[in-house]
Each structure stands twice: as C-alpha cells, then as structure tokens.
C-alpha cells in the first residue's frame, strides 16, 4: 500500500568533492532536497538539471529504463511513485536495490533514500491520484512494440483512465518510448476517454517523448541526451512535458499529432 508519509522532506546537506567513489552535492534551499552535481567515481563529475519546482510523478513500468527514470527524477527533487506488477521490482526499489550494475546507481538510490521522495507500489490507481504526470515505460528492455507490449499499454491506460474519473485536475500522460501515432489516437486515447468519462486535451493530455538515443542506459545519458522529441495532442500537454525536462542538456523537437 502507498505510504504518503514517505514523502516528508529531510534537510541533510552534503559537500561535493571528487574521489574514487560516487560523490554528490545536495541542495535544499528551495524547500526540498535535490542533487545538483554528481560523480560516478570517475575523474570528472557533472551538473544535474536544476529542478526549480518539485513535481509529482508516477512511473509505470520499472524495467531498466523505467527504474532509471524514477531514480533520476527523484534525484533532482521530484516526488516519484514507481508502479509495477512485478513484486521483485517493487521490493528492490523500496529496499534501495537495483538490478543494474551501472557505476553510481546504487549509491544514487541510497542517497535518494534520505530524501524520502521515491516509493514503488502495485497500486496504479492511487499513484495516478497522487501525481500530475504519468510516465509510461513498456518493454523498455527490448525497445520493440509487440502485441504483448500493446496489451500492456492497454491495461495501463485502463488503469490510468479509471483513476482519472475521480481526479479534478488536469493530468499529463507521457509515453516514454517510440510509439505509433495511430496506436495512440485510435486505440489508447479512446480507452483513456472511455474509462475516465473525460475528453483528451480537456481533462488530461497525452504526449510521447523520445531521446535521440533510444538505448539510454546510464545516468549521464538520461540527463544529457542530445535531443528530445515531444509529440503532443495539445499545447498544455506539450508545455507540461517540456517543464518536466527543463534544465536537461537537450534540444527540443516538437511534433503535433
């Protein structure tokens, strides 16, 4: 069950210095904790995107890319709920473990544990109610859209749509993968509208975002893509998606569906 108490802010502050171990610079001057600089233990560290306002995000699908996104978004100060049906993935994230061998990721997750702004659950209904964005990662370990992944997308959209029926505020849904526009407009949006009883571009927005590197596997690749392509159905959803990635070192390409 989701525990909202885990979102209480802490006030730790750590100095940043280089060493052969992962190092972090943490800032809490905006009223929430965020990592502003990071080194995975190599000789050169780098700055993280500056999160000016902490956003509420649910991440559906905790495969490698989904878990990486949840961790990285929480690291810069957003409040993140990871959603998956695989109890092993849920337990791993809640216990501060990952299935990745990437340098620095376990330490980054450990540091986030002191922020209390990342939790994993199988309760997608309440995750949507407690967030303003839903990022969707399906079959992110293969990158291929198959009949199985389409079925998973349908199930997720049914769950999100049902939760939207009981939400008063606009909600932005972001497919974080390569996805055909016909699949979105002719299959997924009708599911969302039918389950919610609401209209796209009025009560909720639908976008997709794709990195220039579809095989994003590392922390640095997540924060520093060369380009992000945003496909959108209305201006509000496009603007909200841009705000989510504000500060990322990437050019933005916008395509209207």
N, C-alpha and C positions, 0 to 999 in steps of 0.2 A: 504494500500500500504506500502511496506517496506521502511523504512526511514534509510538510511545508516548513517545519521548524529548522530543517537543514539549510534553509536559505538565509539564516541570520548571518550578518556580516561579522567578520573578525577585523582586528586592527593591527595585525602584525606588519612590520616594515623591515625589509632586509636590504642591506647594501649590496651593490653589484661589483663583482671582481672576477677576473679571469683565473681559471685553474684548469686542471685536467679532469675535473668533474663538472657536470652541468651546473650552471650558475644562473640566478635570476635577480632582476631588480623589480621590486614590488612597490607600487604606489597606491595610496588610499586617500589622496587629497580630494577626490570627488565624492567621497562618502561610500565608496565600495572598493574592494581590492581588485587590482589588475596587475598583470605582469607587463612591464613596459620594455624590458630588454632580456635577452636570453642567449646563453651559450650552451651548446650541447657537449662541451668539453673540448672542442677544437680551439685553435688559437684565436679565431675570430668570432665574436658574437654579433648580434644584430638587434635592431629595434623592432618591437612588435607594433602593430597598428594601435593608434590611440583611441580607445573607446571612451567617448565623451558622455554617453548615456547608456546605462545598463539596460539591456533589453531582455525580454522573457521569450525563450526559445524552446520548442520541443523538437527533438531529432528522432525521426522514425527510421529504424534500421541501424543496428550497432555492429555491422561488419567493419572492416578496416577503415574505410573512408568515413562511415557514419560515426564511429567511435573517435576517430581523429578530429572530425569536425566538432563533435560535442566537447572534447577536451580543449581544443584550441579556442573555441568560442568562450568557454568558461574561463580560460586563462586570461583573456583580455577584459573580463569583468561582467560578461553576460550571465544571466541565470538560466541554466540549461537543464532540461529534463530529457534523458535518453529513453527511447521506447523500443522494446523488442519483445518477441515471444520466446526467445531462447534464454532460459533461466541462467545458463552459464555465462552469457554475455552480461546479463543484468548483475549477477553476483560479482563478476570480475570488476566491473566499473564501480560498483558500490563499495567494494573492498580495496579499491586503489590499485587494481591489477589490469594489465592489458595483455592481449595476445600478440603484440608486436614486439619485435626485437630492436626497434629503432632507437638509436642513441638519444638519450634525453627524455624520451616519452614517459617512462615510469617515474622519473624524478619530477617531470612537469605535472603529472597526475597527482603525485604525492603533495606537491606544493598547493595544487588546487584544493586538495582535501582540507587545508586550513582555511580556505575561503568559504566553504560550505555552500557553494552555488552550483553544484553538479550532482545529480541523482539519476538513477536508472530505475525503470519500472516496466511492468507489462500493461499498465493501466493507461492506454492511449486516450480514453475518454476524458479523464481528469487532466492529463497532460495538456490537451488542447485547451481546456477551460482555463488552465493556469499559464497560458502562453499567448503571445501575439503573433508569433511566427511558427510555422511547422516546416522543417526541412526534411525532405524525404530522400532516403538512400536505399535503393532496392537492387540487389545483386551487384553491389559495388565492388565485390571481389573479382567479378568477371568482366563487368563493364558492358555486357550484352543484354539487349532487351529480348527476352524469350517469352513463350506462352506462360511459363511459370512465373516470371517476374511481372508480367501483365496482370496475372491473377493476384499477385501480392499487392500490386498498386491498387487494384480494385478494392481489395479488403481494407487497405489503409484508408482509401478515400471514403469508404462506407463508414469507417470508424470516426474519421475526422468530421464528415458531414453530420453524423448523428450528434456529435458534441456541439457543432456549430448551431444546431437547432436551439440550444439553450444559452447561446452567447449573445450579448447585446452589442459588443464592439466588433469592429472590422478585424478580420484575421487574414494574414498573408500566408499562402501555401507556396512553397518553393521546391520544385523538383530538381534535385542536385545531380543530374545525370543527363546524358543525351537522350532525348525523348521526342518522338514524332508529334508534330502539331495536331495531326488528325486523331491520334490516340488521346491527347489532352482534351481537345474540343468536342470530339464525338463520343468519347467513352467516359473519361474521368470526370470532366465537368458536369455532365448530366447526373452521374452518381452523386457528386457533392451537392448538387441542387436538389435532387430528389430526397436525399437523406436529411438535408438541413431545412428544406422548405423555403430556401432563400435563393437569391439570384447572384451569380458571379458578377463581379465589378460593382456590386452594391453592398452586400454584407460581407463578402470575402473576395480576395484577389488570388490569382493563380499566375505564377511565373515559373520559369526554369532558369537555372544558372549553370553555365559550363565553364570550366577552366580551360585555358589553351592547352594545358597538359592534362588529359583525361586520366592519366595514371599517377595522380597525386598520391604520393606515399609517405612524404616526410613533413615535418612541422614547417620547415622553411618553404617548401613547395606550396603548402596550404596558405601561408601568409603572403607569399611573394609570387603569385602567378603573373605571367607576362600580360595576360588578357583575360577578362571575364566577359562572357556573352550572356546578356539577360534577354530572354524572350518573355513577353508580357501581354496581358489582355486589357489592362487599363493603366493609366498614368500613376494612380495611387500605389498599385502593387509594384510597379517599376521603381518608384521613388523609395518605397519601404525596403525593397531588396537592395537598392544602392546604399541606403543608410546602413544596412546590416554589414556591408563590406566596406564601409567608409574607413579610409586610412590604409587599406590594403594597397600594396605597390603593384597596381594593375591598371591598364587602360580598360575602359568600359565600352563595350559594343552593345547597342540596344536594337532589338528586333521586335516589332509589333506582330502578334499573331493575327 
